[in-house]
Amino acid sequence: MKKLGVVACIVGAFACGGGSKGKNPSTTPPTTSSPPTGTTETPAAVQDKPAEPPAAKTLFERLGGKPAITAVVAEFVARTTTDDKIKDRFFNVDADKLKELLVEFVCMATGGGCQYTGRDMATTHGGMDLSDDEFNALAGDLVGALDKFKVPEKEKGELLAPIAALQPQIVAPKDKLEKQKIDQAKLDAVTKFAATQKDPEVQRLLAMAVTAGGRGQRNYAEQLFTRAEMIAGPKALAKVATTFRAGAPERITTPTKKMEDKGAQPLVVGKDDEAEAPKPKTPKVGMLHGSIKIDGKAPQGLGVVMLFPAKGGYAKRTAKQRVIEQRDKTFLPHVMAVPVGSTVSFPNFDTIYHNVFSLSKAKAFDLGMYKSGDTRDVKFDKPGIVRLGCNLHASMSAYLIVVDAPHYVVVDSDGTYSFKALAPGKYKVQAWHEPSGEPYMTEVDVKEGDNAQDLDLKAGSTVNPDKFGNAR
């Protein structure tokens, strides 16, 4: 593979001479006092035609195309993953996938016609709370990679300008970081404690956690502390754990278990559980169907509708053993409905580390950070909506609806729901949908035969918090 500077020199418009200027001898007609043979043009009309200037080359072409960009990206990633100022940000990154996406991004941004298949910059860096210092370290590593391949200043400037423009989308606001700073006295105590540790990597990670906590990168500081804990063990670092975990939900520390990957889970689970619902004891049967709206509009996403006989006295549904997996940086199922008392396993089937947490009133918990093939279980013994997140990947979310109703169905993607076998009578209705807030409550009188009831819910908060409750 040729070095980028050499390739840029070959293809650059200013390099290695370029095309001929002025007349093109092969196309210039003779200038005589008589018309050329076979024409009717007068001598005055016979003029030299200037050669068309060569088409301007794109930045992609001037950089040397995809092979050269790939070489620079490889060098950039190599630098970032070894740079003490920034390398810990790449601890949980698939380096090969990162290089692939960066090549796509640079190719697209420089006019190479590539399609960028990754997430937008704001989504990609959501929840990371990057500082200006870290952004500058990344920029410095990129400049170093470009300089290694002797990229001319003009092309280097054109490449860096749009990347610099992304800084506001990537770096956390200073006022947000200020509010999230960990008390300095507590951080100083961690620094003293770190000196008692024998493992140099544990010392380094604790020092990085202190730096992050002082910057206001509370979430990142806890991740660094967790990495130190994975080396030294929870007991060895228990003395300073609250410095980094205060304000987070209860940490579940039971040993992880192994789980075999038997294929991806479906998008929705609980849709067919109506088959287990109590059957009408009379020959009279009622059906109920309808649609869900949010503030009068058809919503995007999924939901659940629950029915309780108004007179009470219904039997509880049987608890389940279910799975919500982490695969391709996504929770599957995305929506699951289970009866109260059910236990859910949360296996990680990615090659990177994941976390599962919830701040929900029905069940707040934090499963920590664990690797591919590992899982932890959680029993859900209270009804309610449990929003799930991954503290390492802000774009990941899922919903577990813990149900104590004898009848429940998952709302279809088109916003419709349907109960097919109900005893006629009055029912209390609870309905929830992804864009809604607390469950919507109403009543419905189900008569024999078909019944229709549309439900209009109110939109709820769209804040996507980390496990400390900070927006990201």
TORVOFI-844738 format. One line per 8 residues: their letters; for each residue x, y, z of C-alpha. Coordinates in steps of 0.25 Angstrom, whole numbers, plus 2048, in hexadecimal, padded with zeros to 3 digits. Layout:
<vexvexs>
a	X,Y,Z ~ ...
</vexvexs>
This chain:
<vexvexs>
mkklgvva	800,800,800 ~ 806,80E,7FC ~ 807,818,807 ~ 7FC,823,807 ~ 806,82E,804 ~ 80B,827,7F8 ~ 7FE,824,7F2 ~ 7F9,832,7F5
civgafac	805,837,7ED ~ 801,82E,7E1 ~ 7F2,832,7E1 ~ 7F3,840,7E6 ~ 7EF,84B,7DD ~ 7FB,853,7E0 ~ 805,848,7E1 ~ 80E,842,7D6
gggskgkn	80B,84C,7CB ~ 7FC,84A,7C7 ~ 7F7,84B,7B9 ~ 7FC,854,7AE ~ 7F7,863,7AE ~ 7F3,86B,7A2 ~ 7F1,865,794 ~ 7EF,856,791
psttpptt	7F7,854,785 ~ 7F0,847,781 ~ 7E2,84F,780 ~ 7E7,85D,77B ~ 7E2,860,76D ~ 7EC,866,763 ~ 7EB,875,762 ~ 7EC,878,753
sspptgtt	7E5,883,74B ~ 7DD,879,744 ~ 7D2,870,74A ~ 7D6,862,74D ~ 7D2,857,743 ~ 7C4,852,744 ~ 7BF,85E,74D ~ 7B8,86B,74A
etpaavqd	7BE,873,756 ~ 7C4,880,753 ~ 7D3,882,758 ~ 7CE,88C,763 ~ 7C5,881,769 ~ 7D1,877,76A ~ 7D6,87A,778 ~ 7DF,872,782
kpaeppaa	7D6,86B,78C ~ 7DB,86B,79A ~ 7DD,85D,7A0 ~ 7D3,85A,7AB ~ 7D9,85B,7B9 ~ 7DA,84D,7C0 ~ 7CE,84A,7CA ~ 7D2,84E,7D8
ktlferlg	7D6,842,7E0 ~ 7CE,83F,7ED ~ 7D5,83F,7FA ~ 7D3,830,7FA ~ 7DB,82F,7ED ~ 7E6,838,7F2 ~ 7E8,830,7FE ~ 7EA,824,7F6
gkpaitav	7DD,81D,7F7 ~ 7D8,812,800 ~ 7E6,80A,801 ~ 7ED,817,806 ~ 7E1,81B,80F ~ 7E1,80C,815 ~ 7F0,80E,818 ~ 7EE,81B,820
vaefvart	7E2,815,827 ~ 7EA,809,82C ~ 7F5,812,831 ~ 7EB,81B,838 ~ 7E5,810,83F ~ 7F2,80A,843 ~ 7F6,817,849 ~ 7E9,81A,851
ttddkikd	7E9,80C,857 ~ 7F7,80E,85C ~ 7F6,81D,860 ~ 7F6,81E,86F ~ 7ED,82A,86E ~ 7E2,823,867 ~ 7E4,814,865 ~ 7DB,810,871
rffnvdad	7CF,815,868 ~ 7D2,80A,85E ~ 7D3,7FF,869 ~ 7C5,7FA,865 ~ 7C6,7FC,856 ~ 7C6,7F2,84A ~ 7D3,7F8,844 ~ 7D0,7F1,836
klkellve	7C2,7F7,836 ~ 7C6,804,83A ~ 7D0,805,82F ~ 7C6,800,825 ~ 7BC,80B,829 ~ 7C7,816,829 ~ 7CB,813,81B ~ 7BD,814,817
fvcmatgg	7BB,821,81E ~ 7C8,827,818 ~ 7C5,822,80A ~ 7B7,828,80B ~ 7BB,835,811 ~ 7C6,837,806 ~ 7BD,834,7FA ~ 7C1,826,7F8
gcqytgrd	7B2,821,7F6 ~ 7B3,817,802 ~ 7A7,815,80A ~ 7A9,817,819 ~ 7A2,80B,821 ~ 7A4,810,82F ~ 79C,818,838 ~ 79D,828,838
matthggm	7A8,82E,840 ~ 79E,833,84B ~ 798,825,84D ~ 7A6,81E,84C ~ 7AC,827,857 ~ 79F,828,860 ~ 7A2,826,86E ~ 7B1,826,86D
dlsddefn	7B2,834,872 ~ 7BF,837,86A ~ 7C7,843,86F ~ 7CE,84D,866 ~ 7DB,847,86B ~ 7D7,839,865 ~ 7D2,83F,858 ~ 7DF,846,857
alagdlvg	7E7,839,859 ~ 7DF,833,84E ~ 7E2,83E,845 ~ 7F0,83E,848 ~ 7F1,82F,845 ~ 7EA,831,838 ~ 7F4,83C,834 ~ 7FF,833,838
aldkfkvp	7FA,828,82F ~ 7F8,832,823 ~ 806,838,826 ~ 80C,829,826 ~ 807,828,817 ~ 80C,836,813 ~ 7FE,83B,810 ~ 7FF,849,80A
ekekgell	7FA,854,812 ~ 7EF,858,809 ~ 7E9,84A,809 ~ 7EC,849,818 ~ 7E4,856,81B ~ 7D8,852,812 ~ 7D7,844,819 ~ 7D9,84A,827
apiaalqp	7CF,856,826 ~ 7C2,84D,825 ~ 7C7,844,830 ~ 7CA,851,839 ~ 7BB,855,836 ~ 7B6,849,83D ~ 7BC,84D,84A ~ 7AF,853,850
qivapkdk	7A8,846,84D ~ 7B2,83D,853 ~ 7B7,845,860 ~ 7AE,846,86C ~ 7AA,854,870 ~ 7B3,85A,87B ~ 7A7,85D,884 ~ 7A3,84F,884
lekqkidq	7B0,849,887 ~ 7B1,854,893 ~ 7A4,84E,899 ~ 7A9,840,898 ~ 7B7,842,89F ~ 7BA,839,8AA ~ 7BE,83F,8B7 ~ 7CD,842,8B7
akldavtk	7D0,83E,8C5 ~ 7CA,830,8C2 ~ 7D3,82F,8B5 ~ 7DF,833,8BD ~ 7DC,827,8C7 ~ 7DC,81E,8BB ~ 7E9,823,8B6 ~ 7EF,81F,8C3
faatqkdp	7E8,812,8C3 ~ 7ED,80F,8B5 ~ 7FC,810,8BA ~ 7F9,804,8C3 ~ 7F6,7FB,8B7 ~ 800,7F2,8B2 ~ 7FB,7F0,8A4 ~ 800,7FC,89B
evqrllam	7F4,7FA,892 ~ 7EB,7FC,89E ~ 7F3,808,8A2 ~ 7F2,80E,894 ~ 7E3,80B,893 ~ 7E0,811,8A0 ~ 7E8,81E,89C ~ 7E0,81F,88F
avtaggrg	7D3,81D,897 ~ 7D7,829,8A0 ~ 7DB,831,894 ~ 7CD,82E,88E ~ 7C6,831,89B ~ 7CD,83E,89C ~ 7C8,842,88E ~ 7BA,83F,891
qrnyaeql	7BA,832,888 ~ 7B3,82A,893 ~ 7AE,81F,88B ~ 7BC,81D,884 ~ 7C3,81D,892 ~ 7BA,812,897 ~ 7BD,80A,88A ~ 7CC,80C,88D
ftraemia	7CA,808,89C ~ 7C3,7FB,897 ~ 7CE,7F7,88E ~ 7D8,7F9,89A ~ 7CE,7F1,8A3 ~ 7CE,7E5,898 ~ 7DD,7E4,89A ~ 7DE,7E6,8A9
gpkalakv	7D0,7E0,8AD ~ 7C5,7E8,8B4 ~ 7C9,7E5,8C2 ~ 7D7,7EB,8C0 ~ 7D1,7F8,8BB ~ 7C4,7F9,8C3 ~ 7CA,804,8CC ~ 7C9,80E,8C1
attfraga	7BD,808,8B8 ~ 7B3,812,8BE ~ 7BB,81D,8B8 ~ 7B8,819,8AA ~ 7AA,812,8AC ~ 7A3,81B,8B5 ~ 795,81F,8AF ~ 795,812,8A6
perittpt	78B,807,8A8 ~ 78E,7FB,8B0 ~ 79A,7F3,8AB ~ 797,7E4,8A9 ~ 7A4,7DD,8AB ~ 7A0,7CE,8AA ~ 7AA,7C6,8A2 ~ 7A7,7C6,893
kkmedkga	7A2,7B9,88C ~ 7A5,7B4,87E ~ 79A,7B3,874 ~ 79B,7AD,867 ~ 797,7B5,85B ~ 78B,7AE,854 ~ 788,7B9,84A ~ 782,7C7,84B
qplvvgkd	775,7CA,853 ~ 769,7D0,84C ~ 766,7DF,84D ~ 75A,7DC,856 ~ 757,7D2,861 ~ 749,7D1,868 ~ 741,7D3,85B ~ 73B,7C4,85C
deaeapkp	739,7C3,86B ~ 72A,7C6,869 ~ 729,7B7,867 ~ 72C,7B5,876 ~ 722,7BF,87A ~ 716,7BB,882 ~ 70B,7B5,879 ~ 6FC,7BA,87A
ktpkvgml	6F4,7B1,883 ~ 6E8,7B3,87B ~ 6E5,7B1,86C ~ 6E4,7C0,86B ~ 6F1,7C6,865 ~ 6F5,7D4,863 ~ 700,7D9,85A ~ 707,7E7,85B
hgsikidg	710,7EE,851 ~ 714,7FC,84E ~ 720,805,84B ~ 72A,80D,854 ~ 72D,81B,851 ~ 736,825,858 ~ 730,833,859 ~ 727,830,84E
kapqglgv	732,82B,845 ~ 736,81D,840 ~ 743,819,848 ~ 750,813,844 ~ 754,807,84C ~ 74D,7FC,855 ~ 744,7FB,861 ~ 73C,7F3,86A
vmlfpakg	72D,7F3,86E ~ 729,7EC,87B ~ 71A,7E9,880 ~ 716,7E7,88E ~ 708,7E2,891 ~ 701,7ED,899 ~ 6FB,7E4,8A3 ~ 709,7DE,8A6
gyakrtak	70B,7D0,8AB ~ 714,7CB,89F ~ 71E,7C1,89F ~ 72D,7C5,89E ~ 735,7C1,891 ~ 740,7B7,892 ~ 74E,7BD,894 ~ 758,7BB,888
qrvieqrd	766,7B9,885 ~ 76A,7C2,87A ~ 776,7C8,873 ~ 77A,7D6,86E ~ 787,7D5,867 ~ 791,7E0,862 ~ 795,7DE,854 ~ 79A,7E7,849
ktflphvm	799,7F2,854 ~ 78A,7F0,855 ~ 781,7EA,85F ~ 779,7DF,85A ~ 76D,7DE,85D ~ 76B,7ED,85C ~ 75D,7EB,864 ~ 75A,7E0,86D
avpvgstv	74E,7DD,875 ~ 74F,7D3,881 ~ 747,7D0,88D ~ 74B,7D5,89B ~ 755,7CB,8A1 ~ 75C,7C8,894 ~ 76B,7C7,893 ~ 773,7CD,887
sfpnfdti	781,7C9,882 ~ 789,7D4,87C ~ 794,7CD,874 ~ 79E,7D5,86C ~ 7A0,7CF,85E ~ 7A9,7DA,858 ~ 7B9,7DA,858 ~ 7B9,7E6,860
yhnvfsls	7B5,7E9,86F ~ 7A7,7ED,872 ~ 79F,7F2,87E ~ 790,7F1,882 ~ 78A,7FB,88C ~ 77C,801,88F ~ 778,80D,897 ~ 769,809,897
kakafdlg	761,809,8A3 ~ 75C,7FB,8A1 ~ 76B,7F6,8A1 ~ 777,7FE,8A2 ~ 784,7F6,8A0 ~ 792,7F6,89A ~ 798,7E9,894 ~ 7A6,7EF,893
myksgdtr	7AF,7EC,887 ~ 7B1,7DE,881 ~ 7B6,7D8,875 ~ 7B1,7CF,869 ~ 7AA,7C2,86D ~ 7A8,7C7,87C ~ 79A,7CA,882 ~ 794,7CE,88F
dvkfdkpg	785,7CB,893 ~ 77B,7D5,899 ~ 76E,7D1,8A0 ~ 763,7DB,89E ~ 759,7DB,8A9 ~ 751,7E8,8A8 ~ 748,7EC,89C ~ 74D,7F8,894
ivrlgcnl	754,7FD,888 ~ 763,7FA,889 ~ 76C,802,87F ~ 779,7FB,87C ~ 786,802,877 ~ 794,7FF,875 ~ 79D,809,87C ~ 7A8,807,872
hasmsayl	7A0,809,866 ~ 796,814,867 ~ 78E,810,85A ~ 78A,803,861 ~ 77C,802,867 ~ 771,7F8,86A ~ 764,7F7,872 ~ 760,7EC,87B
ivvdaphy	751,7ED,87F ~ 74F,7E5,88C ~ 740,7E2,88C ~ 736,7DE,897 ~ 72A,7DE,88E ~ 723,7D1,88A ~ 722,7D6,87C ~ 72D,7DD,874
vvvdsdgt	731,7DF,866 ~ 73D,7E6,85F ~ 739,7F1,856 ~ 73C,7EE,847 ~ 746,7F7,83F ~ 73A,7FD,838 ~ 735,802,846 ~ 729,7F8,847
ysfkalap	726,7EE,851 ~ 71C,7E2,853 ~ 716,7D9,85E ~ 70F,7CD,858 ~ 708,7C6,864 ~ 703,7CF,86F ~ 6F8,7CC,879 ~ 6EE,7D7,877
gkykvqaw	6EE,7E2,882 ~ 6F5,7EE,886 ~ 704,7EF,886 ~ 70F,7F9,88B ~ 718,7FC,880 ~ 727,800,881 ~ 72E,803,874 ~ 73D,807,872
hepsgepy	745,80B,865 ~ 753,80E,863 ~ 751,81D,861 ~ 747,81E,86C ~ 74A,821,87B ~ 743,81A,886 ~ 739,80F,882 ~ 72B,815,87D
mtevdvke	71F,810,886 ~ 711,80F,882 ~ 705,805,882 ~ 6FE,7FE,877 ~ 6F1,7F6,877 ~ 6F3,7E9,86F ~ 6E6,7E3,869 ~ 6E4,7D6,862
gdnaqdld	6EA,7D7,854 ~ 6F3,7E1,84F ~ 6F7,7EE,856 ~ 6FF,7F9,852 ~ 707,803,85B ~ 711,80D,856 ~ 71B,812,860 ~ 722,820,860
lkagstvn	72E,821,869 ~ 736,82D,86D ~ 745,82E,868 ~ 74F,82D,873 ~ 75E,831,875 ~ 768,82E,86A ~ 774,82F,873 ~ 77D,824,872
pdkfgnar	785,824,87F ~ 791,81C,884 ~ 791,814,890 ~ 794,820,899 ~ 787,827,893 ~ 78F,831,88A ~ 78A,834,87C ~ 792,82F,871
</vexvexs>
